[in-house]
């Protein structure tokens, strides 16, 4: 059974509702859709998203209003849904939803941004480490594990338009990129690069200086899959044609038992 799984940082769900979000969802019909940076509280979830006929929805909200937040839309009901890493330090910003199925575990994560200050960068790096620990625990289940979301780091020079100008800024720091190197060494596969080694493949563009029309962007949205189930990965791509946010959706297609 082939499943199509999407990830999209919408940079404010209420704002994107006015930009054809529901039409996109009903037209594209992914089996699972993970959203990041929803920026709302429980009572602010639009009613039309709570009552979608074809999807069940799951929400994680930050304690801070108008900040962070994730959502997961599923055609088939998961066996289990969790909302964190069992680490209070990392579980109060609404960044994590984990759905478990019979043969699949899906992580939908909005990884922290480290640009604010050194303290926030340290938080981001510790979040990364705790995430990898949790991923490795899930891997022991022998199910396919898929970790998607906005990682807030471009891995290699090919993954952003201006690497030299940004190598001293959070999002392309050596210490951040080294964590993704570690992820790969542990046996996690960047699904998009498994199929595509082309340049100019980005998922985020600044709203400034007409960056998106000029394709001056970064690839910071990823879907990593455990190497043990790589043979079940059918396709992976970037939907640069879909507008509405400063990010565009990414997707994978997988064959499940």
C-alpha positions as CSV (number, residue, x, y, z in Angstrom):
1,X,0.0,0.0,0.0
2,X,1.6,3.3,-1.1
3,X,1.3,6.3,1.2
4,X,2.0,9.9,0.4
5,X,3.3,11.9,3.4
6,X,3.7,15.7,3.4
7,X,5.5,18.2,5.6
8,X,4.9,21.9,5.5
9,X,5.9,24.9,7.7
10,X,2.9,27.1,7.2
11,X,4.2,30.1,9.2
12,X,0.8,30.8,10.7
13,X,-2.1,28.5,10.0
14,X,-4.8,31.1,10.4
15,X,-3.1,33.3,7.8
16,X,-2.7,30.4,5.3
17,X,-6.3,29.5,5.6
18,X,-7.0,32.6,3.5
19,X,-4.5,31.4,0.9
20,X,-6.3,28.2,-0.4
21,X,-5.0,25.9,2.3
22,X,-8.2,23.8,2.5
23,X,-8.4,23.6,-1.3
24,X,-4.8,22.4,-1.5
25,X,-5.4,19.8,1.1
26,X,-8.6,18.5,-0.6
27,X,-7.0,18.6,-4.0
28,X,-3.6,17.0,-3.2
29,X,-5.0,14.5,-0.6
30,X,-1.9,13.4,1.2
31,X,-2.4,10.4,3.4
32,X,-0.5,12.2,6.2
33,X,0.2,15.9,6.5
34,X,2.4,17.4,9.1
35,X,2.3,21.1,9.7
36,X,4.8,23.2,11.6
37,X,4.6,26.8,13.0
38,X,0.8,26.8,13.3
39,X,1.1,29.7,15.8
40,X,-2.2,29.1,17.5
41,X,-3.8,27.8,20.7
42,X,-6.4,25.1,20.9
43,X,-9.5,27.4,21.0
44,X,-8.2,29.1,17.8
45,X,-8.2,26.0,15.6
46,X,-10.5,26.8,12.7
47,X,-13.7,24.7,12.9
48,X,-13.4,23.6,9.3
49,X,-10.1,21.9,10.1
50,X,-11.6,20.1,13.2
51,X,-14.4,18.7,11.1
52,X,-12.7,17.5,7.9
53,X,-14.5,14.4,6.7
54,X,-11.4,12.6,5.3
55,X,-8.9,13.4,8.1
56,X,-8.4,13.1,11.8
57,X,-6.4,15.9,13.2
58,X,-3.9,16.1,16.1
59,X,-2.6,19.4,17.6
60,X,0.3,20.4,19.8
61,X,0.3,24.0,21.0
62,X,3.0,26.1,22.7
63,X,2.4,27.5,26.1
64,X,3.4,30.8,24.7
65,X,0.6,32.4,22.6
66,X,1.1,32.9,18.9
67,X,4.3,30.8,18.8
68,X,5.5,27.6,17.3
69,X,2.9,24.8,17.3
70,X,2.4,21.7,15.1
71,X,-0.5,19.7,13.6
72,X,-0.9,16.3,12.0
73,X,-3.7,15.3,9.6
74,X,-4.1,11.6,9.1
75,X,-6.5,9.7,6.8
76,X,-6.1,6.5,8.8
77,X,-6.2,6.7,12.6
78,X,-2.9,6.1,14.3
79,X,-2.6,3.4,16.9
80,X,-0.9,5.9,19.2
81,X,-0.1,9.6,19.2
82,X,2.5,11.3,21.5
83,X,3.3,15.0,21.9
84,X,6.9,15.1,23.1
85,X,10.1,13.4,24.0
86,X,9.2,13.0,27.7
87,X,11.5,15.9,28.4
88,X,9.7,18.9,29.9
89,X,12.4,21.2,28.7
90,X,11.5,20.4,25.1
91,X,7.8,19.5,25.3
92,X,6.2,22.8,26.2
93,X,6.7,24.6,22.9
94,X,4.3,22.5,20.8
95,X,7.1,21.3,18.5
96,X,6.5,17.5,18.5
97,X,3.8,15.1,17.3
98,X,4.6,11.4,16.9
99,X,2.1,9.0,15.3
100,X,2.6,5.3,15.4
101,X,1.0,2.8,13.0
102,X,1.2,-0.9,12.6
103,X,4.4,-0.7,10.4
104,X,5.2,3.1,10.6
105,X,6.2,5.7,13.1
106,X,6.0,9.3,11.9
107,X,7.6,12.3,13.6
108,X,6.3,15.7,12.8
109,X,8.8,18.2,14.3
110,X,9.4,22.0,14.2
111,X,13.0,22.2,15.3
112,X,14.1,25.3,17.1
113,X,15.7,28.3,15.5
114,X,19.1,29.3,16.9
115,X,19.4,32.8,15.5
116,X,18.1,34.7,18.5
117,X,21.2,34.3,20.8
118,X,23.7,31.8,22.1
119,X,21.3,30.5,24.7
120,X,18.8,29.6,22.1
121,X,21.4,28.0,19.9
122,X,22.4,25.8,22.8
123,X,18.7,24.9,23.3
124,X,18.5,24.0,19.6
125,X,21.6,21.7,19.8
126,X,20.3,20.0,22.9
127,X,16.9,19.5,21.3
128,X,18.7,17.9,18.3
129,X,20.5,15.5,20.6
130,X,17.4,14.5,22.5
131,X,15.5,14.0,19.2
132,X,18.2,11.6,17.9
133,X,18.0,9.6,21.1
134,X,14.3,9.3,20.7
135,X,14.6,8.4,17.0
136,X,17.0,5.6,17.9
137,X,14.6,4.2,20.5
138,X,11.8,4.2,18.0
139,X,14.1,2.4,15.5
140,X,14.3,-0.6,17.9
141,X,10.6,-1.2,17.1
142,X,11.7,-2.5,13.6
143,X,9.0,-0.3,12.1
144,X,9.8,2.2,9.4
145,X,10.6,5.5,11.1
146,X,10.2,8.7,9.3
147,X,11.2,12.1,10.8
148,X,9.9,15.1,8.9
149,X,9.7,18.8,9.5
150,X,11.5,22.1,9.5
151,X,15.0,21.3,10.7
152,X,16.1,24.9,10.6
153,X,19.5,24.0,9.2
154,X,20.8,23.6,5.7
155,X,23.0,20.6,5.6
156,X,25.5,21.2,2.8
157,X,26.5,24.1,0.5
158,X,24.3,22.7,-2.2
159,X,21.3,23.3,0.2
160,X,21.4,27.1,0.1
161,X,21.9,29.7,-2.5
162,X,24.6,31.7,-0.7
163,X,26.6,29.4,1.5
164,X,29.8,31.5,2.0
165,X,27.8,34.5,3.2
166,X,25.9,32.4,5.8
167,X,28.5,30.1,7.3
168,X,28.7,32.2,10.4
169,X,25.0,32.4,11.0
170,X,22.7,29.9,12.8
171,X,21.1,27.7,10.2
172,X,24.4,27.0,8.5
173,X,26.9,26.9,11.4
174,X,29.4,24.0,11.3
175,X,28.1,22.7,14.7
176,X,24.5,22.5,13.4
177,X,25.6,20.9,10.1
178,X,27.7,18.4,12.1
179,X,24.6,17.1,13.9
180,X,23.0,16.3,10.5
181,X,26.3,14.6,9.6
182,X,25.9,12.5,12.8
183,X,22.3,11.7,11.8
184,X,23.5,10.3,8.5
185,X,26.4,8.4,10.1
186,X,23.8,6.8,12.4
187,X,22.0,5.4,9.4
188,X,19.3,8.0,8.7
189,X,18.8,8.9,5.0
190,X,17.8,12.3,3.6
191,X,15.0,11.1,1.4
192,X,15.2,14.0,-1.0
193,X,18.9,13.6,-1.7
194,X,18.4,9.9,-2.1
195,X,16.8,10.8,-5.4
196,X,17.9,14.3,-6.3
197,X,21.4,15.8,-6.3
198,X,20.5,18.9,-8.2
199,X,21.3,22.5,-7.1
200,X,18.7,25.2,-6.5
201,X,16.3,22.9,-4.7
202,X,15.0,25.0,-1.8
203,X,12.1,24.9,0.7
204,X,12.4,28.3,2.3
205,X,12.8,31.8,1.0
206,X,13.0,35.1,2.9
207,X,10.1,37.4,2.4
208,X,12.6,40.2,1.7
209,X,14.3,41.2,-1.6
210,X,12.0,39.1,-3.8
211,X,14.0,36.0,-2.7
212,X,11.4,33.5,-3.9
213,X,11.0,34.7,-7.4
214,X,14.8,34.8,-7.7
215,X,15.0,31.4,-6.0
216,X,17.5,32.7,-3.4
217,X,16.6,30.1,-0.8
218,X,17.5,27.4,1.7
219,X,16.6,23.7,1.9
220,X,15.9,23.4,5.6
221,X,12.8,21.1,5.5
222,X,13.7,17.4,5.5
223,X,12.3,13.9,5.8
224,X,14.8,11.4,7.1
225,X,14.1,7.7,7.1
226,X,15.9,4.8,8.8
227,X,18.2,3.0,6.3
228,X,16.7,-0.4,7.2
229,X,13.5,0.6,5.4
230,X,15.0,2.6,2.5
231,X,13.8,-0.1,0.1
232,X,10.3,1.0,0.9
233,X,10.9,4.6,-0.2
234,X,9.3,5.2,-3.6
235,X,9.8,8.9,-4.2
236,X,10.6,12.2,-2.4
237,X,10.3,15.8,-3.6
238,X,9.7,19.5,-3.1
239,X,6.5,21.3,-4.1
240,X,7.9,24.7,-5.0
241,X,4.7,25.3,-7.0
242,X,2.6,25.6,-3.8
243,X,2.5,29.1,-2.4
244,X,1.0,30.5,0.8
245,X,4.0,30.5,3.2
246,X,7.7,31.4,3.1
247,X,8.2,27.6,3.1
248,X,6.8,25.1,0.5
249,X,5.7,21.6,1.2
250,X,7.9,18.5,0.9
251,X,6.7,15.0,0.4
252,X,7.7,11.3,0.4
253,X,5.9,8.3,-1.0
254,X,6.5,5.0,0.8
255,X,5.2,1.4,0.3
256,X,3.9,-0.1,3.6
257,X,2.8,-3.6,4.3
